[in-house]
Amino acid sequence: MANLIDVPRGMKVIKSVVIKRLQSGFFAEVFLVLHNGQYEAAMFLNDKYKPGPPVPHPLETPTEQHSHWMGVRPSVGLTTEEAERIINEVECENSLHRQKLKDRWGKVEGD
C-alpha cells in the first residue's frame, strides 16, 4: 500500500477498492476504511486524503460517464459500476461486523 498522506487520526485503512486516473493526470483511489466504529469509503488523490461522504453520493444531474461523486473540492465523478463496487464493499463489511453505516454528510444537526 502506498504511503498515504493526511489520514485522519483513528482511521484504519483496510484495502483499495477503486483506482482511476483523472483527466488532470491525478490518480484517485478509494479505500475501504474503518473510521468512527464503522466501515466506509475514503477518497485519496495522489495518495493525499480528501474529506467527503462515507460512500458515493448520486449526482443531481448524472451524465453518461458519471452517476455518483466522492470527495470535496475537488469532487471526483464515478461511474455506476465504480459506485456500486464501493457501496457493496462498504455494506458487506458493515454487515459482516454487524455495523450500521451512518452517513451524515451534508446533513444539518436536527435533520
C-alpha positions as CSV (number, residue, x, y, z in Angstrom):
1,M,0.0,0.0,0.0
2,A,1.2,3.5,-0.8
3,N,2.4,6.0,1.8
4,L,-0.9,7.7,2.3
5,I,-0.9,11.4,3.4
6,D,-3.1,13.1,5.9
7,V,-5.0,10.0,7.1
8,P,-7.3,11.2,9.9
9,R,-6.4,10.1,13.4
10,G,-8.2,6.9,14.3
11,M,-8.9,5.9,10.6
12,K,-7.6,2.4,9.7
13,V,-7.1,1.8,6.0
14,I,-8.2,-1.7,5.1
15,K,-7.8,-2.1,1.3
16,S,-8.1,-0.4,-2.1
17,V,-11.4,-0.7,-3.8
18,V,-11.2,1.6,-6.9
19,I,-8.3,3.3,-8.7
20,K,-8.8,5.7,-11.6
21,R,-6.7,8.2,-13.5
22,L,-8.4,11.6,-13.8
23,Q,-8.2,13.9,-16.8
24,S,-6.0,16.1,-14.7
25,G,-3.4,13.3,-14.6
26,F,-4.0,12.8,-10.9
27,F,-4.8,9.3,-9.5
28,A,-8.0,9.0,-7.4
29,E,-8.1,5.9,-5.2
30,V,-11.0,4.9,-2.9
31,F,-10.1,2.7,0.1
32,L,-12.3,0.7,2.4
33,V,-11.5,2.1,5.9
34,L,-12.6,1.6,9.5
35,H,-13.5,5.1,10.9
36,N,-15.5,6.0,14.0
37,G,-16.6,2.4,14.5
38,Q,-18.0,1.9,11.0
39,Y,-16.6,0.8,7.7
40,E,-16.8,3.4,5.0
41,A,-15.0,4.6,1.8
42,A,-12.3,7.2,1.8
43,M,-11.0,9.1,-1.2
44,F,-7.3,9.8,-1.8
45,L,-6.0,12.0,-4.6
46,N,-2.3,11.2,-5.4
47,D,-2.2,9.4,-2.0
48,K,-3.5,12.5,-0.1
49,Y,-6.7,12.1,1.9
50,K,-9.6,14.2,0.8
51,P,-12.7,14.6,3.0
52,G,-16.1,13.6,1.7
53,P,-19.0,11.4,2.2
54,P,-18.5,7.8,3.6
55,V,-20.0,6.3,0.4
56,P,-20.5,7.7,-3.1
57,H,-23.5,10.1,-3.5
58,P,-25.6,10.3,-6.6
59,L,-25.1,13.3,-8.8
60,E,-28.0,15.7,-9.1
61,T,-27.6,15.7,-12.9
62,P,-25.9,12.4,-13.8
63,T,-24.1,12.2,-17.2
64,E,-23.4,9.3,-19.5
65,Q,-20.0,9.0,-17.9
66,H,-20.7,9.7,-14.2
67,S,-23.6,8.9,-11.9
68,H,-22.0,9.4,-8.5
69,W,-19.4,11.5,-6.8
70,M,-17.0,11.4,-3.8
71,G,-14.5,13.8,-2.3
72,V,-15.0,17.5,-1.9
73,R,-13.0,20.3,-3.5
74,P,-12.4,18.7,-5.9
75,S,-15.0,16.1,-6.1
76,V,-14.5,13.0,-8.4
77,G,-17.1,11.6,-10.7
78,L,-17.7,7.9,-10.6
79,T,-19.4,5.5,-13.0
80,T,-22.4,3.5,-11.9
81,E,-20.1,0.4,-11.7
82,E,-17.5,2.1,-9.6
83,A,-20.1,3.5,-7.2
84,E,-21.8,0.1,-6.9
85,R,-18.4,-1.7,-6.2
86,I,-17.6,0.8,-3.5
87,I,-21.1,0.8,-1.9
88,N,-21.2,-3.0,-2.0
89,E,-17.8,-3.3,-0.3
90,V,-18.8,-0.9,2.5
91,E,-22.2,-2.6,3.0
92,C,-20.7,-6.1,3.1
93,E,-18.0,-5.2,5.6
94,N,-20.5,-3.4,7.9
95,S,-23.0,-6.3,7.6
96,L,-20.2,-8.8,8.4
97,H,-19.3,-6.9,11.5
98,R,-22.9,-6.0,12.5
99,Q,-22.4,-2.3,12.0
100,K,-24.9,0.2,10.5
101,L,-23.4,2.8,8.3
102,K,-24.3,6.4,9.4
103,D,-24.0,8.8,6.6
104,R,-24.4,12.3,8.0
105,W,-22.5,14.0,5.1
106,G,-24.2,17.3,4.2
107,K,-26.9,17.0,6.9
108,V,-27.5,19.7,9.4
109,E,-28.0,18.9,13.1
110,G,-31.6,18.1,13.7
111,D,-32.2,16.5,10.3
